[in-house]
């Protein structure tokens, strides 16, 4: 008689890495197969391109009565203004789109029973949450980076210096990457215990609050601000300081770096709380 050996899921570091990798790949594949995913990014890219082209053409052909001429903006100031406009709108548009595309992933897994399968593995929810986060983040980061680079290349094609590309990449690194990490992490956290519609509406309003003029007041002006409020004046200074536009506002290299660190820590804490939320839900269901 032939004995069929039992095959159980492995444990240890290699098994954990394998589970993270499998979840990561599955999330990227599922996101990129959704036609709505590409439609959403195409619309956001088209809007950002229009705003970038409009600003690039306007700043290249300033009239003598323009504010930038009256304030004696240097070519470096105009370069920083160009960076600020494209990146600020990019953070607002793409951060919102990315969060809305990620918000349904937890509910989908719960509906299909994937959470129960993940709970049965030796690694439990920890590797699942990390793979879920990394997979969704990388899935949205790739089209965002390509769209952002397209806007940068458009400005160079219109006559801006090639050196501007380095500033675009720096702005992407110090502004968009930290804010989008926090956005995806918070979205997964909220989706782990709130309904889909509540997260969609609530997070959208919160994101718009932080990334519009309203974000200069109240909690929007806190060190958590994901719009680059503390970062732009340090890395991309202008002749007219931000304190002139927003009286009482001050920043520094220390505050800018602290803002970046706070956003990164927000993503990490959100992952931990997401794991805790799933574990608590399991405990409550088993005790029912």
C-alpha positions as CSV (number, residue, x, y, z in Angstrom):
1,X,0.0,0.0,0.0
2,X,1.3,3.4,-1.0
3,X,1.2,6.0,1.8
4,X,0.6,9.5,0.7
5,X,2.5,11.9,3.0
6,X,0.8,14.8,4.6
7,X,1.9,18.1,3.2
8,X,1.4,21.1,5.5
9,X,2.4,24.7,5.2
10,X,5.9,25.4,6.2
11,X,7.0,27.7,9.0
12,X,10.1,29.8,9.6
13,X,11.6,32.7,7.8
14,X,11.6,31.2,4.3
15,X,7.9,30.3,4.6
16,X,7.1,33.8,5.9
17,X,9.0,35.4,3.0
18,X,7.2,33.1,0.6
19,X,3.8,34.0,1.9
20,X,4.6,37.7,1.7
21,X,5.9,37.3,-1.9
22,X,2.9,35.3,-3.0
23,X,0.5,37.9,-1.5
24,X,2.5,40.7,-3.0
25,X,2.4,39.2,-6.5
26,X,-1.3,38.3,-6.3
27,X,-2.2,41.9,-5.3
28,X,-0.2,43.4,-8.1
29,X,-1.7,41.0,-10.6
30,X,-5.2,41.6,-9.5
31,X,-4.8,45.4,-9.5
32,X,-3.2,45.5,-13.0
33,X,-5.9,43.3,-14.5
34,X,-8.7,45.7,-13.5
35,X,-9.6,48.0,-16.4
36,X,-10.9,50.5,-13.9
37,X,-7.4,50.8,-12.4
38,X,-5.9,52.0,-15.7
39,X,-8.9,54.2,-16.5
40,X,-8.6,56.0,-13.1
41,X,-4.9,56.6,-13.6
42,X,-5.3,57.7,-17.2
43,X,-7.9,60.3,-16.1
44,X,-5.6,61.6,-13.3
45,X,-2.6,61.6,-15.6
46,X,-4.5,63.6,-18.3
47,X,-5.7,66.2,-15.8
48,X,-2.2,66.5,-14.3
49,X,-0.6,66.9,-17.8
50,X,-3.1,69.7,-18.7
51,X,-2.2,71.6,-15.5
52,X,1.5,71.0,-15.9
53,X,1.5,72.2,-19.6
54,X,-0.6,75.3,-18.6
55,X,1.8,76.2,-15.8
56,X,4.9,75.5,-17.9
57,X,3.8,77.7,-20.8
58,X,2.7,80.5,-18.5
59,X,5.9,80.6,-16.5
60,X,8.0,80.6,-19.7
61,X,6.2,83.6,-21.1
62,X,5.6,85.9,-18.1
63,X,4.1,89.4,-18.7
64,X,5.8,92.4,-17.1
65,X,2.8,92.8,-14.8
66,X,3.0,89.2,-13.5
67,X,3.4,88.6,-9.8
68,X,6.5,86.6,-10.5
69,X,8.1,89.5,-12.3
70,X,7.1,92.0,-9.6
71,X,8.5,89.8,-6.9
72,X,11.7,89.4,-8.8
73,X,11.6,85.6,-9.1
74,X,14.9,84.1,-10.3
75,X,15.1,81.2,-12.8
76,X,15.7,79.0,-9.8
77,X,12.5,80.3,-8.1
78,X,10.5,79.6,-11.3
79,X,11.9,76.0,-11.4
80,X,10.8,75.5,-7.9
81,X,7.4,76.9,-8.6
82,X,7.0,74.5,-11.5
83,X,8.0,71.6,-9.2
84,X,5.6,72.7,-6.5
85,X,2.6,72.9,-8.8
86,X,3.0,69.6,-10.5
87,X,3.9,67.7,-7.3
88,X,1.2,69.3,-5.2
89,X,-1.5,68.4,-7.7
90,X,0.0,64.9,-8.3
91,X,0.0,64.1,-4.6
92,X,-3.7,65.2,-4.3
93,X,-4.9,63.3,-7.5
94,X,-2.8,60.2,-7.3
95,X,-3.0,59.8,-3.5
96,X,-6.7,59.9,-3.7
97,X,-6.9,57.5,-6.7
98,X,-4.5,55.1,-5.1
99,X,-6.4,55.0,-1.8
100,X,-9.8,54.5,-3.6
101,X,-8.3,51.6,-5.6
102,X,-6.9,49.9,-2.5
103,X,-9.9,50.4,-0.2
104,X,-11.9,47.3,-1.5
105,X,-9.1,44.8,-1.1
106,X,-9.8,43.8,2.5
107,X,-13.6,43.4,1.8
108,X,-12.9,41.3,-1.3
109,X,-10.7,38.9,0.6
110,X,-13.3,38.6,3.4
111,X,-16.1,37.9,0.9
112,X,-14.0,35.3,-0.9
113,X,-12.9,33.6,2.3
114,X,-9.2,34.5,1.8
115,X,-8.9,35.8,5.3
116,X,-9.9,32.4,6.7
117,X,-7.2,30.8,4.6
118,X,-4.6,33.3,5.7
119,X,-5.6,32.7,9.4
120,X,-4.9,29.0,9.0
121,X,-1.3,29.5,7.9
122,X,1.5,29.2,10.5
123,X,2.3,32.9,9.9
124,X,-1.2,34.1,10.5
125,X,-2.2,37.6,9.5
126,X,1.1,39.3,9.9
127,X,2.6,38.2,6.6
128,X,-0.7,38.7,4.9
129,X,-1.0,42.3,6.0
130,X,2.6,43.1,5.0
131,X,2.2,41.4,1.6
132,X,-1.1,43.1,1.1
133,X,0.4,46.5,1.8
134,X,3.5,46.1,-0.3
135,X,1.6,44.6,-3.3
136,X,-1.0,47.3,-3.4
137,X,1.6,50.0,-2.9
138,X,3.9,48.8,-5.7
139,X,0.9,48.3,-8.0
140,X,-0.1,52.0,-7.7
141,X,3.5,53.3,-7.4
142,X,4.6,52.2,-10.9
143,X,1.9,54.0,-12.9
144,X,2.2,57.1,-10.7
145,X,5.9,57.3,-11.3
146,X,5.5,56.8,-15.0
147,X,2.8,59.6,-15.1
148,X,5.0,61.9,-13.0
149,X,8.0,61.3,-15.3
150,X,5.8,62.0,-18.3
151,X,4.9,65.4,-16.8
152,X,8.6,66.1,-16.1
153,X,9.5,65.2,-19.7
154,X,6.7,67.4,-21.0
155,X,8.2,70.5,-19.2
156,X,11.6,69.8,-20.7
157,X,10.1,69.4,-24.2
158,X,8.4,72.8,-23.7
159,X,11.8,74.5,-23.1
160,X,12.6,74.0,-19.4
161,X,16.1,72.9,-18.4
162,X,17.0,69.2,-18.3
163,X,18.3,69.7,-14.8
164,X,14.6,70.1,-13.7
165,X,14.2,66.4,-14.0
166,X,16.4,65.9,-11.0
167,X,14.2,68.2,-8.9
168,X,11.1,66.4,-10.1
169,X,12.6,63.1,-8.9
170,X,13.6,64.7,-5.5
171,X,10.1,66.0,-5.0
172,X,8.7,62.6,-5.8
173,X,11.0,61.0,-3.2
174,X,10.5,63.5,-0.3
175,X,6.9,64.4,-0.9
176,X,4.9,61.8,-2.8
177,X,6.5,58.6,-1.5
178,X,6.0,59.3,2.3
179,X,2.5,60.7,1.8
180,X,1.4,57.8,-0.4
181,X,2.8,55.2,2.0
182,X,0.7,56.8,4.8
183,X,-2.4,56.9,2.5
184,X,-2.2,53.2,1.5
185,X,-1.5,52.2,5.1
186,X,-4.4,54.2,6.6
187,X,-6.7,53.0,3.9
188,X,-6.1,49.4,4.6
189,X,-6.4,50.0,8.4
190,X,-9.8,51.8,8.0
191,X,-11.0,49.1,5.6
192,X,-10.2,46.4,8.1
193,X,-13.0,47.5,10.5
194,X,-15.2,50.1,8.6
195,X,-17.6,49.6,5.7
196,X,-16.4,50.3,2.2
197,X,-18.6,53.4,1.6
198,X,-17.6,55.0,4.9
199,X,-13.9,54.7,4.1
200,X,-14.4,55.9,0.5
201,X,-16.2,59.0,1.5
202,X,-14.4,59.7,4.7
203,X,-10.9,59.2,3.4
204,X,-11.6,61.2,0.3
205,X,-12.8,64.2,2.3
206,X,-9.9,63.9,4.7
207,X,-7.3,63.7,1.9
208,X,-8.8,66.7,0.1
209,X,-8.8,68.6,3.4
210,X,-5.1,68.0,3.9
211,X,-4.2,68.7,0.3
212,X,-6.1,71.9,-0.3
213,X,-6.0,75.4,1.3
214,X,-8.0,74.1,4.2
215,X,-5.0,71.9,5.1
216,X,-3.1,75.0,6.3
217,X,-5.4,75.3,9.4
218,X,-6.2,73.1,12.4
219,X,-4.9,69.6,12.3
220,X,-4.0,70.1,8.6
221,X,-1.1,72.3,9.7
222,X,0.2,69.6,12.1
223,X,3.5,67.8,11.4
224,X,1.5,64.9,9.9
225,X,0.6,67.1,6.9
226,X,1.0,64.9,3.7
227,X,0.8,67.7,1.1
228,X,4.5,68.8,1.5
229,X,3.6,71.9,3.5
230,X,6.8,71.5,5.6
231,X,8.9,70.1,2.9
232,X,8.6,72.5,-0.1
233,X,10.0,75.6,1.6
234,X,13.1,73.7,2.6
235,X,14.0,71.7,-0.5
236,X,12.4,74.1,-3.0
237,X,12.6,77.6,-1.5
238,X,11.0,80.7,-3.2
239,X,11.8,84.4,-3.1
240,X,8.3,84.9,-1.5
241,X,8.4,82.7,1.7
242,X,5.4,80.7,2.6
243,X,5.1,82.7,5.8
244,X,4.0,85.6,3.7
245,X,1.1,83.7,2.2
246,X,0.3,81.9,5.5
247,X,1.2,84.2,8.4
248,X,2.7,82.5,11.4
249,X,3.8,79.4,9.5
250,X,7.4,78.4,10.0
251,X,9.4,75.4,8.9
252,X,13.0,74.2,8.9
253,X,15.1,71.2,7.7
254,X,14.5,69.5,11.1
255,X,10.7,70.0,10.7
256,X,10.7,68.9,7.1
257,X,12.6,65.7,8.0
258,X,10.3,65.1,11.0
259,X,7.3,65.4,8.7
260,X,8.7,62.7,6.4
261,X,9.5,60.5,9.3
262,X,6.0,60.9,10.8
263,X,4.4,59.9,7.5
264,X,6.6,56.8,7.3
265,X,5.9,55.9,10.9
266,X,2.2,56.4,10.2
267,X,2.3,53.7,7.5
268,X,4.2,51.4,9.9
269,X,1.8,51.9,12.8
270,X,-1.2,51.5,10.5
271,X,0.1,48.1,9.4
272,X,0.4,47.1,13.1
273,X,-3.1,48.3,13.9
274,X,-4.4,46.5,10.8
275,X,-3.0,43.3,12.1
276,X,-4.5,44.0,15.5
277,X,-7.9,44.7,13.9
278,X,-7.9,41.4,12.0
279,X,-6.8,39.5,15.1
280,X,-9.5,41.1,17.2
281,X,-12.1,40.3,14.6
282,X,-11.0,36.7,14.7
283,X,-11.1,36.6,18.5
284,X,-14.6,38.1,18.5
285,X,-15.9,35.7,15.9
286,X,-14.4,32.6,17.7
287,X,-15.9,33.8,21.0
288,X,-19.4,34.3,19.5
